[in-house]
Amino acid sequence: MQLNIQNLISDEQCYKTVRELRWSDGKITCPHCNSLTITRKGKDDRNFNKQRYECKACGKRFDDLTNTPFSSHHKPLKIWILFLYFMGLNLSTSQIAKELDLNKDDAHEMDKQLRDGIVKKNRILS
């Protein structure tokens, strides 16, 4: 029996964790205007683990991943989370691509987007 790390985590748990990290106080905030007057608008049509929301203040819609390095991508969230995990282990992008069965070009793009997102967040927090 061969162990595949992708089978050890689920997209459901990844989305739950993203929500807990993003809104650690439990108060969902609009990423566009920072309002707390949010309405849940069901689940995403393609991914039932992703919650959709609408801001009552500005009227804009968003989801769990809006304005994060994970948004608007075709790879499942658990692949992004595993990619981050492997980055933390200091694996090369080529090694990560092999572990996650990714095209090397896709892996390099994911690496760039994650690093850019981390740098952007650090600038906001400083």
C-alpha positions in Angstrom: 0.0 0.0 0.0 1.4 3.4 -1.0 0.5 6.4 1.1 -0.6 9.6 -0.8 -0.5 12.8 1.3 -3.3 14.2 -0.8 -5.6 11.6 0.7 -4.8 12.7 4.3 -6.5 16.1 4.0 -9.8 17.2 2.6 -11.0 20.3 0.8 -13.7 20.7 3.4 -11.1 20.9 6.2 -8.9 23.3 4.2 -11.9 25.7 3.6 -12.8 25.5 7.3 -9.2 26.3 8.2 -9.0 29.2 5.8 -12.2 30.7 7.3 -10.8 30.3 10.8 -7.5 31.9 9.9 -9.1 34.7 7.8 -11.9 35.5 10.3 -10.3 34.3 13.6 -12.8 36.3 15.7 -15.7 34.6 13.8 -16.8 37.8 12.3 -16.9 37.7 8.5 -15.7 40.9 7.1 -16.2 42.2 3.5 -12.9 42.2 1.7 -14.0 45.2 -0.3 -15.3 47.7 2.4 -14.6 45.9 5.7 -18.2 45.9 6.7 -19.5 43.3 9.1 -23.0 43.2 7.6 -22.7 40.1 5.6 -25.2 37.6 4.2 -24.4 34.0 3.3 -25.3 33.3 -0.3 -25.0 29.6 -0.5 -22.2 27.4 -1.7 -20.1 27.7 -4.9 -21.6 25.7 -7.8 -18.4 23.9 -8.6 -17.1 23.5 -5.1 -19.6 22.9 -2.4 -17.0 23.5 0.4 -16.6 27.2 -0.7 -19.1 29.5 1.0 -20.4 32.6 -1.0 -21.3 35.9 0.7 -22.8 39.2 -0.1 -22.1 42.5 1.7 -25.1 44.5 2.7 -23.1 47.7 2.8 -21.4 47.8 -0.6 -23.5 45.1 -2.3 -20.4 43.2 -3.6 -20.2 39.4 -3.5 -17.2 37.4 -2.4 -16.3 34.0 -1.2 -13.9 32.4 1.3 -10.9 32.9 -1.0 -11.5 36.4 -2.4 -8.4 38.6 -2.2 -6.2 35.7 -1.2 -3.4 34.0 -3.1 -5.7 31.0 -3.6 -8.5 32.9 -5.4 -9.4 32.4 -9.1 -7.4 29.2 -9.7 -8.3 25.8 -11.0 -6.3 23.8 -8.5 -8.2 22.4 -5.5 -7.5 24.3 -2.2 -5.9 21.3 -0.7 -3.2 21.3 -3.4 -2.4 24.9 -2.5 -2.3 24.1 1.2 0.0 21.1 0.6 2.1 23.3 -1.6 2.5 25.8 1.3 3.3 22.9 3.6 6.1 21.6 1.3 7.4 25.2 0.9 7.7 25.3 4.7 9.7 22.1 4.6 12.1 23.9 2.2 11.4 21.6 -0.8 12.3 22.9 -4.2 9.5 23.8 -6.6 10.5 20.9 -8.8 10.3 18.5 -5.8 6.9 19.9 -4.9 5.7 19.5 -8.4 6.7 15.8 -8.4 5.1 15.2 -4.9 1.8 16.8 -6.0 1.8 15.5 -9.6 1.9 19.0 -11.0 3.3 20.4 -14.2 6.6 22.2 -13.4 5.3 25.4 -15.0 2.2 25.3 -12.9 4.2 24.7 -9.8 6.5 27.7 -10.5 3.5 29.9 -11.0 1.9 28.7 -7.8 5.2 29.3 -6.0 5.3 32.9 -7.3 1.7 33.6 -6.4 2.1 32.3 -2.9 5.3 34.2 -2.3 3.8 37.4 -3.7 0.7 36.9 -1.5 2.9 36.5 1.6 5.0 39.6 0.8 1.8 41.6 0.1 0.3 40.5 3.5 3.5 41.4 5.3 3.5 44.9 3.8 -0.1 45.4 5.0 0.7 44.2 8.5 3.9 46.3 8.8 
